[in-house]
Amino acid sequence: MAVPKKRTSKQRQRKRRTHYKAQAVPTHTCSRCGDPKQPHRVCPGCGYYRNESVLQIDLD
């Protein structure tokens, strides 16, 4: 049975894992207000999703 002879150091582990990175969150502009928003989510600026009002946003 294959067993490593020596423990893998923290530095070696981290070098191997350098490519595991979080992806940047994609953003699009809202068609109603033009604010940036995530796709398939309610717009935080106007509260609309697919031209339907989902949230009541107070502009005060």
LODOLUM-409694 format. One record per atom (N, C-alpha, C, O, CB): residue in three letters; residue number from 1; x negated, y negated, z. Coordinates in Angstrom, 2 decimals, padded with zeros to 5 digits, always signed. Atoms other than C-alpha are relative to their C-alpha. Glycine has a CB too. Example, Ala and Ser with C-alpha at 12.3 -4.5 7.8 and 13.67 -1.06 7.14 Angstrom:
! LODOLUM-409694
+-----+-----+---------+---------+---------+
:  aa :   i :      px :      py :      pz :
+-----+-----+---------+---------+---------+
: ALA :   1 : -000.89 : +001.19 : +000.00 :
: ALA :   1 : -012.30 : +004.50 : +007.80 :
: ALA :   1 : -000.90 : -001.20 : +000.00 :
: ALA :   1 : -001.94 : -001.18 : +000.66 :
: ALA :   1 : +000.99 : -000.03 : +001.25 :
: SER :   2 : +000.82 : +001.19 : -000.06 :
: SER :   2 : -013.67 : +001.06 : +007.14 :
: SER :   2 : +000.77 : -001.09 : +000.73 :
: SER :   2 : +000.26 : -002.20 : +000.90 :
: SER :   2 : -000.41 : -000.46 : -001.42 :
+-----+-----+---------+---------+---------+
! end
This chain:
! LODOLUM-409694
+-----+-----+---------+---------+---------+
:  aa :   i :      px :      py :      pz :
+-----+-----+---------+---------+---------+
: MET :   1 : -000.85 : +001.19 : +000.00 :
: MET :   1 : +000.00 : +000.00 : +000.00 :
: MET :   1 : -000.89 : -001.25 : +000.00 :
: MET :   1 : -001.85 : -001.33 : +000.77 :
: MET :   1 : +000.96 : +000.00 : +001.23 :
: ALA :   2 : +000.84 : +001.19 : +000.12 :
: ALA :   2 : -001.42 : -003.39 : -000.97 :
: ALA :   2 : +000.30 : -000.99 : +001.12 :
: ALA :   2 : +001.43 : -001.44 : +001.29 :
: ALA :   2 : +000.21 : -000.66 : -001.36 :
: VAL :   3 : -000.10 : +000.95 : -001.11 :
: VAL :   3 : -002.07 : -005.65 : +002.00 :
: VAL :   3 : -001.14 : -000.99 : -000.15 :
: VAL :   3 : -002.27 : -000.58 : -000.40 :
: VAL :   3 : -000.04 : +000.72 : +001.40 :
: PRO :   4 : +001.09 : +000.96 : +000.12 :
: PRO :   4 : -004.03 : -008.92 : +001.86 :
: PRO :   4 : -001.04 : +000.19 : +001.09 :
: PRO :   4 : -000.69 : +000.45 : +002.24 :
: PRO :   4 : +000.54 : -001.41 : +000.03 :
: LYS :   5 : +001.08 : -000.18 : -000.99 :
: LYS :   5 : -007.43 : -008.69 : +003.59 :
: LYS :   5 : -000.09 : -001.18 : +000.95 :
: LYS :   5 : -000.37 : -001.01 : +002.13 :
: LYS :   5 : -001.33 : +000.20 : -000.69 :
: LYS :   6 : +000.09 : +001.19 : -000.83 :
: LYS :   6 : -007.36 : -012.26 : +004.85 :
: LYS :   6 : +001.27 : -000.83 : -000.14 :
: LYS :   6 : +001.97 : -000.77 : -001.15 :
: LYS :   6 : -001.24 : -000.84 : -000.37 :
: ARG :   7 : -001.18 : +000.86 : +000.00 :
: ARG :   7 : -004.65 : -014.71 : +005.74 :
: ARG :   7 : -000.17 : -001.11 : -001.02 :
: ARG :   7 : -001.28 : -001.64 : -001.20 :
: ARG :   7 : +000.24 : -000.59 : +001.41 :
: THR :   8 : +000.04 : +001.10 : +000.95 :
: THR :   8 : -003.77 : -017.30 : +003.07 :
: THR :   8 : -000.01 : -001.32 : +000.77 :
: THR :   8 : +000.85 : -001.55 : +001.62 :
: THR :   8 : +001.23 : +000.06 : -000.98 :
: SER :   9 : +000.13 : +001.26 : -000.72 :
: SER :   9 : -004.89 : -020.72 : +004.28 :
: SER :   9 : +001.12 : -000.96 : -000.39 :
: SER :   9 : +001.76 : -000.80 : -001.42 :
: SER :   9 : -001.37 : -000.64 : -000.27 :
: LYS :  10 : -001.04 : +001.00 : +000.27 :
: LYS :  10 : -002.51 : -023.69 : +004.46 :
: LYS :  10 : -000.32 : -000.78 : -001.27 :
: LYS :  10 : +000.57 : -001.10 : -002.06 :
: LYS :  10 : +000.13 : -000.97 : +001.19 :
: GLN :  11 : +000.40 : +000.75 : +001.19 :
: GLN :  11 : -004.51 : -025.51 : +001.81 :
: GLN :  11 : +000.29 : +000.79 : -001.27 :
: GLN :  11 : +000.78 : +000.24 : -002.25 :
: GLN :  11 : -001.48 : -000.36 : +000.08 :
: ARG :  12 : -000.24 : -000.84 : +001.19 :
: ARG :  12 : -004.28 : -022.61 : -000.63 :
: ARG :  12 : +001.50 : +000.13 : -000.26 :
: ARG :  12 : +001.94 : +000.09 : -001.41 :
: ARG :  12 : -000.63 : +001.40 : +000.19 :
: GLN :  13 : -001.46 : -000.07 : +000.15 :
: GLN :  13 : -000.54 : -022.25 : +000.01 :
: GLN :  13 : +000.53 : -001.28 : -000.63 :
: GLN :  13 : +001.33 : -001.23 : -001.56 :
: GLN :  13 : +000.70 : +000.25 : +001.36 :
: ARG :  14 : -000.50 : +001.29 : +000.47 :
: ARG :  14 : +000.04 : -025.94 : -000.58 :
: ARG :  14 : -000.42 : -000.28 : -001.44 :
: ARG :  14 : +000.32 : -000.90 : -002.20 :
: ARG :  14 : -000.47 : -001.11 : +000.91 :
: LYS :  15 : +000.44 : +000.17 : +001.39 :
: LYS :  15 : -002.02 : -025.95 : -003.77 :
: LYS :  15 : +000.91 : +000.77 : -000.95 :
: LYS :  15 : +001.22 : +000.30 : -002.04 :
: LYS :  15 : -001.46 : +000.46 : -000.18 :
: ARG :  16 : -000.84 : -000.84 : +000.84 :
: ARG :  16 : +000.14 : -023.18 : -005.14 :
: ARG :  16 : +001.40 : -000.59 : -000.14 :
: ARG :  16 : +002.06 : -000.40 : -001.16 :
: ARG :  16 : +000.08 : +001.41 : +000.57 :
: ARG :  17 : -001.37 : +000.52 : -000.02 :
: ARG :  17 : +003.36 : -024.98 : -004.24 :
: ARG :  17 : +000.11 : -001.44 : -000.47 :
: ARG :  17 : +001.15 : -002.07 : -000.24 :
: ARG :  17 : +000.56 : +000.11 : +001.37 :
: THR :  18 : -000.05 : +001.40 : +000.41 :
: THR :  18 : +002.50 : -028.36 : -005.77 :
: THR :  18 : +001.05 : -000.27 : -001.06 :
: THR :  18 : +001.49 : -001.41 : -001.22 :
: THR :  18 : -001.34 : -000.44 : -000.51 :
: HIS :  19 : -000.95 : +000.20 : +001.09 :
: HIS :  19 : +004.92 : -027.81 : -008.65 :
: HIS :  19 : +001.45 : +000.11 : +000.45 :
: HIS :  19 : +002.35 : -000.12 : -000.35 :
: HIS :  19 : -000.26 : +000.97 : -001.10 :
: TYR :  20 : -001.37 : -000.08 : -000.51 :
: TYR :  20 : +007.99 : -027.26 : -006.43 :
: TYR :  20 : +000.40 : -001.39 : +000.48 :
: TYR :  20 : +000.14 : -001.75 : +001.62 :
: TYR :  20 : +000.12 : +001.06 : +001.16 :
: LYS :  21 : -000.35 : +001.37 : -000.33 :
: LYS :  21 : +009.37 : -030.78 : -006.49 :
: LYS :  21 : +001.50 : -000.20 : -000.17 :
: LYS :  21 : +002.15 : +000.50 : -000.94 :
: LYS :  21 : -000.77 : -000.99 : -000.89 :
: ALA :  22 : -001.41 : +000.35 : +000.14 :
: ALA :  22 : +012.81 : -032.27 : -006.07 :
: ALA :  22 : +000.19 : -000.78 : -001.30 :
: ALA :  22 : -000.63 : -001.64 : -001.63 :
: ALA :  22 : +000.50 : -000.82 : +001.23 :
: GLN :  23 : -000.30 : +000.69 : +001.25 :
: GLN :  23 : +014.36 : -033.44 : -009.33 :
: GLN :  23 : +000.60 : -001.37 : +000.29 :
: GLN :  23 : +001.28 : -001.54 : +001.31 :
: GLN :  23 : +000.95 : +000.85 : -000.88 :
: ALA :  24 : -000.59 : +001.32 : -000.14 :
: ALA :  24 : +015.31 : -037.08 : -009.76 :
: ALA :  24 : +001.50 : +000.09 : -000.27 :
: ALA :  24 : +001.94 : +000.82 : -001.15 :
: ALA :  24 : -000.67 : -001.02 : -000.96 :
: VAL :  25 : -001.45 : -000.02 : +000.14 :
: VAL :  25 : +019.04 : -037.72 : -009.41 :
: VAL :  25 : +000.38 : -000.76 : -001.26 :
: VAL :  25 : +000.02 : -001.93 : -001.39 :
: VAL :  25 : +000.70 : -000.61 : +001.26 :
: PRO :  26 : -000.39 : +000.72 : +001.22 :
: PRO :  26 : +020.54 : -038.57 : -012.83 :
: PRO :  26 : +001.10 : -001.02 : +000.30 :
: PRO :  26 : +001.99 : -000.77 : +001.11 :
: PRO :  26 : +000.47 : +001.00 : -001.09 :
: THR :  27 : -001.03 : +001.03 : -000.18 :
: THR :  27 : +022.60 : -041.75 : -013.01 :
: THR :  27 : +000.49 : -000.46 : -001.37 :
: THR :  27 : -000.26 : -000.47 : -002.35 :
: THR :  27 : -000.54 : -001.19 : +000.82 :
: HIS :  28 : -000.63 : +000.56 : +001.19 :
: HIS :  28 : +024.97 : -043.16 : -015.60 :
: HIS :  28 : +000.66 : -001.30 : +000.43 :
: HIS :  28 : +000.81 : -001.57 : +001.62 :
: HIS :  28 : +001.04 : +000.99 : -000.66 :
: THR :  29 : -000.72 : +001.22 : -000.33 :
: THR :  29 : +026.75 : -046.47 : -015.80 :
: THR :  29 : +001.50 : +000.28 : -000.04 :
: THR :  29 : +001.99 : +001.00 : -000.91 :
: THR :  29 : -000.38 : -001.16 : -000.97 :
: CYS :  30 : -001.46 : -000.15 : -000.07 :
: CYS :  30 : +030.41 : -046.62 : -014.84 :
: CYS :  30 : +000.63 : -000.72 : -001.20 :
: CYS :  30 : +000.23 : -001.83 : -001.54 :
: CYS :  30 : +000.56 : -000.57 : +001.36 :
: SER :  31 : -000.63 : +000.61 : +001.18 :
: SER :  31 : +032.65 : -047.32 : -017.83 :
: SER :  31 : +000.92 : -001.17 : +000.39 :
: SER :  31 : +001.20 : -002.02 : -000.45 :
: SER :  31 : +000.80 : +001.05 : -000.77 :
: ARG :  32 : -000.88 : +001.08 : -000.44 :
: ARG :  32 : +034.91 : -049.62 : -015.76 :
: ARG :  32 : -000.78 : -001.22 : +000.48 :
: ARG :  32 : -000.55 : -002.33 : +000.01 :
: ARG :  32 : +000.92 : +000.49 : +001.10 :
: CYS :  33 : +000.66 : +001.15 : -000.64 :
: CYS :  33 : +032.53 : -051.76 : -013.68 :
: CYS :  33 : -001.46 : -000.15 : -000.41 :
: CYS :  33 : -002.04 : -001.21 : -000.20 :
: CYS :  33 : +000.09 : +000.13 : +001.49 :
: GLY :  34 : +001.39 : +000.09 : +000.43 :
: GLY :  34 : +029.06 : -050.97 : -015.09 :
: GLY :  34 : -001.02 : +000.29 : +001.08 :
: GLY :  34 : -002.22 : +000.20 : +000.83 :
: GLY :  34 : -000.24 : -001.34 : -000.53 :
: ASP :  35 : +000.93 : -000.36 : -001.07 :
: ASP :  35 : +027.56 : -049.96 : -011.74 :
: ASP :  35 : -000.60 : +001.38 : -000.26 :
: ASP :  35 : +000.04 : +002.21 : -000.90 :
: ASP :  35 : +000.70 : -000.03 : +001.37 :
: PRO :  36 : +000.56 : -001.35 : +000.16 :
: PRO :  36 : +025.18 : -046.98 : -011.67 :
: PRO :  36 : +000.72 : +000.99 : +000.91 :
: PRO :  36 : +001.05 : +000.67 : +002.05 :
: PRO :  36 : -001.51 : +000.00 : +000.32 :
: LYS :  37 : -000.66 : -001.04 : -000.78 :
: LYS :  37 : +026.80 : -043.74 : -010.50 :
: LYS :  37 : -000.48 : +001.35 : -000.47 :
: LYS :  37 : -001.03 : +001.47 : -001.57 :
: LYS :  37 : +001.54 : -000.10 : -000.12 :
: GLN :  38 : +000.35 : -001.36 : +000.39 :
: GLN :  38 : +026.16 : -040.01 : -010.54 :
: GLN :  38 : +001.09 : +000.55 : -000.91 :
: GLN :  38 : +002.26 : +000.22 : -000.75 :
: GLN :  38 : -000.20 : +000.90 : +001.25 :
: PRO :  39 : -001.02 : -000.57 : +000.88 :
: PRO :  39 : +027.89 : -038.04 : -013.29 :
: PRO :  39 : +000.93 : +000.93 : +000.76 :
: PRO :  39 : +000.50 : +001.61 : +001.69 :
: PRO :  39 : -000.65 : +000.75 : -001.15 :
: HIS :  40 : -001.05 : -000.84 : -000.60 :
: HIS :  40 : +031.12 : -036.24 : -012.32 :
: HIS :  40 : +000.26 : -000.33 : +001.46 :
: HIS :  40 : +000.62 : +000.54 : +002.25 :
: HIS :  40 : -000.39 : +001.47 : -000.13 :
: ARG :  41 : -000.26 : +000.45 : -001.37 :
: ARG :  41 : +031.45 : -038.28 : -009.12 :
: ARG :  41 : +000.84 : -001.27 : -000.06 :
: ARG :  41 : +000.89 : -001.94 : -001.10 :
: ARG :  41 : -001.34 : -000.23 : +000.78 :
: VAL :  42 : -000.77 : +001.25 : -000.10 :
: VAL :  42 : +033.70 : -041.13 : -007.99 :
: VAL :  42 : -000.99 : -001.16 : +000.03 :
: VAL :  42 : -002.02 : -001.08 : +000.69 :
: VAL :  42 : +000.93 : +000.00 : +001.27 :
: CYS :  43 : +000.87 : +001.18 : +000.03 :
: CYS :  43 : +032.15 : -044.53 : -008.69 :
: CYS :  43 : +000.05 : -000.69 : +001.35 :
: CYS :  43 : +001.14 : -001.01 : +001.83 :
: CYS :  43 : +000.42 : -000.98 : -001.14 :
: PRO :  44 : -000.03 : +000.68 : -001.29 :
: PRO :  44 : +031.07 : -046.14 : -005.41 :
: PRO :  44 : +000.34 : -001.48 : -000.12 :
: PRO :  44 : +000.70 : -002.11 : +000.88 :
: PRO :  44 : -001.34 : +000.15 : +000.68 :
: GLY :  45 : -000.28 : +001.43 : +000.18 :
: GLY :  45 : +031.58 : -049.62 : -006.90 :
: GLY :  45 : +001.47 : -000.31 : -000.14 :
: GLY :  45 : +001.97 : -001.26 : +000.47 :
: GLY :  45 : -000.72 : -000.50 : -001.20 :
: CYS :  46 : -001.41 : +000.32 : +000.24 :
: CYS :  46 : +035.18 : -049.45 : -008.08 :
: CYS :  46 : +000.95 : +001.08 : +000.52 :
: CYS :  46 : +002.15 : +000.82 : +000.64 :
: CYS :  46 : +000.24 : -000.20 : -001.49 :
: GLY :  47 : -000.84 : -001.05 : -000.56 :
: GLY :  47 : +036.49 : -046.13 : -006.69 :
: GLY :  47 : +000.80 : +000.78 : -001.03 :
: GLY :  47 : +001.78 : +001.44 : -000.68 :
: GLY :  47 : +000.93 : -000.59 : +000.97 :
: TYR :  48 : -000.72 : -000.70 : +001.06 :
: TYR :  48 : +037.61 : -044.72 : -010.05 :
: TYR :  48 : -000.76 : +001.24 : -000.45 :
: TYR :  48 : -001.99 : +001.26 : -000.44 :
: TYR :  48 : +000.25 : -000.94 : -001.18 :
: TYR :  49 : +000.56 : -001.19 : +000.63 :
: TYR :  49 : +037.03 : -041.27 : -011.54 :
: TYR :  49 : +000.90 : +000.38 : -001.15 :
: TYR :  49 : +002.09 : +000.63 : -000.96 :
: TYR :  49 : -000.14 : +001.17 : +001.02 :
: ARG :  50 : -000.76 : -000.31 : +001.23 :
: ARG :  50 : +038.14 : -040.54 : -015.12 :
: ARG :  50 : +001.21 : -000.91 : -000.16 :
: ARG :  50 : +002.31 : -000.43 : -000.44 :
: ARG :  50 : +000.44 : +001.46 : +000.01 :
: ASN :  51 : -001.02 : +001.04 : +000.16 :
: ASN :  51 : +040.17 : -043.76 : -015.28 :
: ASN :  51 : +001.18 : +000.18 : +000.93 :
: ASN :  51 : +002.29 : -000.27 : +000.61 :
: ASN :  51 : +000.49 : -000.01 : -001.43 :
: GLU :  52 : -001.03 : -000.12 : -001.02 :
: GLU :  52 : +042.18 : -042.82 : -012.18 :
: GLU :  52 : -000.56 : -000.53 : +001.32 :
: GLU :  52 : -001.70 : -000.24 : +001.67 :
: GLU :  52 : +000.48 : +001.48 : +000.16 :
: SER :  53 : +000.43 : +000.54 : -001.28 :
: SER :  53 : +041.98 : -044.67 : -008.87 :
: SER :  53 : +000.02 : +001.12 : +001.05 :
: SER :  53 : +001.06 : +001.74 : +001.30 :
: SER :  53 : +000.91 : -001.20 : +000.43 :
: VAL :  54 : +000.11 : -001.08 : -000.98 :
: VAL :  54 : +040.74 : -042.22 : -006.25 :
: VAL :  54 : -000.24 : -000.57 : +001.39 :
: VAL :  54 : +000.28 : -000.05 : +002.37 :
: VAL :  54 : -001.14 : +000.98 : -000.38 :
: LEU :  55 : +000.31 : +000.64 : -001.28 :
: LEU :  55 : +039.39 : -044.50 : -003.50 :
: LEU :  55 : +000.43 : -001.45 : -000.04 :
: LEU :  55 : +000.40 : -002.10 : -001.08 :
: LEU :  55 : -001.50 : +000.11 : +000.32 :
: GLN :  56 : -000.30 : +001.42 : -000.13 :
: GLN :  56 : +040.54 : -047.87 : -002.25 :
: GLN :  56 : -001.26 : -000.68 : +000.52 :
: GLN :  56 : -001.67 : -000.44 : +001.66 :
: GLN :  56 : +001.24 : -000.24 : +000.96 :
: ILE :  57 : +001.22 : +000.69 : -000.35 :
: ILE :  57 : +037.44 : -050.08 : -002.20 :
: ILE :  57 : +000.35 : -001.45 : +000.37 :
: ILE :  57 : +000.96 : -002.16 : -000.43 :
: ILE :  57 : -001.03 : +000.06 : -001.17 :
: ASP :  58 : -000.18 : +001.39 : -000.40 :
: ASP :  58 : +037.58 : -053.35 : -000.22 :
: ASP :  58 : -001.20 : -000.79 : -000.46 :
: ASP :  58 : -002.34 : -000.42 : -000.17 :
: ASP :  58 : +000.20 : -000.12 : +001.54 :
: LEU :  59 : +001.08 : +000.83 : +000.53 :
: LEU :  59 : +035.54 : -056.06 : -001.92 :
: LEU :  59 : -000.35 : -001.13 : +000.94 :
: LEU :  59 : -001.12 : -002.02 : +000.56 :
: LEU :  59 : +000.38 : -000.55 : -001.35 :
: ASP :  60 : +000.29 : +001.09 : -000.96 :
: ASP :  60 : +035.42 : -058.28 : +001.19 :
: ASP :  60 : -001.35 : +000.15 : +000.60 :
: ASP :  60 : -001.76 : -000.66 : +001.42 :
: ASP :  60 : +001.03 : -000.03 : +001.10 :
+-----+-----+---------+---------+---------+
! end
